[in-house]
Amino acid sequence: MKTWPFVGVALIQALLILAHWFVFVTWIAFWDPLSPTATLALRAAFFLVAFSFVAAALLSFRFFNRSVRTLYKAAAVWLGFLNFFFLAACLSWLVWFAVRLAGLPVDQVAARAWIAGILDAGALLIGIYGLVNARWIRVRRVPVELPHRPESWSGRTGVMLSDVHLGHVNGVRFSRRLTALAASFNPDVVFLPGDLFDGTEVDLDHLLAPFKELDPPFGVYFTTGNHEEYESPDHYVSALSRAGVRVLNNERVTVDGLHIVGVPYSDSTYPARVRTILDQLRPDPGQASILLNHVPARLPIVEQAGIGLQLSGHTHGGQIFPFTWLTRRVFGPFTHGLNRFGSLQVYTSTGVGTWGPPMRVGSRPEIVLLQFL
């Protein structure tokens, strides 16, 4: 049995305990004096919520019922607020040290309460904004000059839905909303470049029922992301096939002169394997091609294979600050938007769903309308 999942879970839980401890200690220090009863109640509450997300996540991989969904949603929302309360706690100490260094004549108890109060109120408001922002889906229209585009594709459109994360937070109503929005554009083709699901235990046919209403002339195409590959993706592939979605597993299809290639996440993590796969699937010179590759990576190999456009997701644009900054450090300009790597164009979507906290601060959920010029 592999040990890395247990190590990963233990590490995440340890970090969450430390984060909760730091916020608790800060609140006690800055809201002093709290009564013994209030302190005890706060300590008990922090102890419980410190374990809530990991416990809910583990349950979500095995059960799909109202109780687990409610617990998971509540724990995920708290995780988002914890992120901002942690940042507020860090700032509280920095501001207090600055006040002390400046030698300002202030009442220490009152000053600390004001500092923590203002920063924690800001954290609360930012978290609320993040919840609202995550549900405000933007439509991003992207004109694309596809190399060697067949004349028949001039003026046609494609919809890209990345990182939907259907599961315990984004359920069938979210699925129905997205497919209705996608269908309203009357696209010629629909692309799903991974993480359509969250990887948790769900009723796949129920969640995918709205996708049966999508009927673009040239089909709906999907390739797996990392969340479909926590275990074997076979049950996802079967459900998607029943919903009329074509799953591309190291395959190439040609639709009216346009080549669509799909490489699953597991294979895309190995450069040598990607090179071998694309050598077999590469289009002939002078033919238009689109690659579905969940992560905006392996770009030199993809360019050498003669692919014209890669569609990716995975980054979420960082989803919430400060991870927006960290993601930008990892993926650079390919974190979001249409960018060029030599002769290859890459569009990375911030995605339309969320993972973990159902919040977005510093990023926006988007449905992408590709307009082929």
MOKABEL-V72005 format. One line per field, one symbol per residue. psi: psi as a letter, one per 30 degrees, with the letter a starting at -180 (. if undefined). burial: + if it has 16 or more other C-alpha atoms within 10 Angstrom, else -. A space follows every 10 residues. Layout:
psi->???
burial->???
This chain:
psi->kkfeeeeeee eeeeeeeeee eeeeeeeeef gkkkleeeee eeeeeeeeff feeeeeeeef ffkileeeee eeeeeeeeee eeeeeeeeee eeeeeeeeee efhkiljeee eeeeeeeeee eeeeeeeeee eeeffjkljj kjkkjkkgkk effkfllkkk jkhehkbfej aeeeeeeeee eefffhlflk kihlhflfgl jljeeeefef fffkileglk kklkaeffge akgeeeeeee efggkjkjih lklkjhfkkk kkkleeeffj eeeeeeefee fkllkgkkkk kjjekilhee eeeffgkekk klbefggfdk kgfeeeeeee fbfgekaklk jbfkkkkkkf lfalkbkhlj jglkkkkkjk jj.
burial->---------- --+--++-++ ++++-+++++ +-------+- --+--+--++ ++++-++-++ +--+---++- ++++++++++ +++++++++- +++--+--+- ---------- -++-+++-++ --++-+++-+ +-+++-+--+ -+---++-+- --+---++++ ++++++++++ ++-+++-++- -++--+++++ ++++++++++ ++-++-++++ +--+++--++ +++++++++- -----++-++ --++++++++ +++---++++ +++++--+-- ---++-++-- +++---++++ +++++++++- +++-++++++ ++++++++++ +-++--++-- ---+++++-- ---+++++++ ++++++++++ ++++++++++ ++-
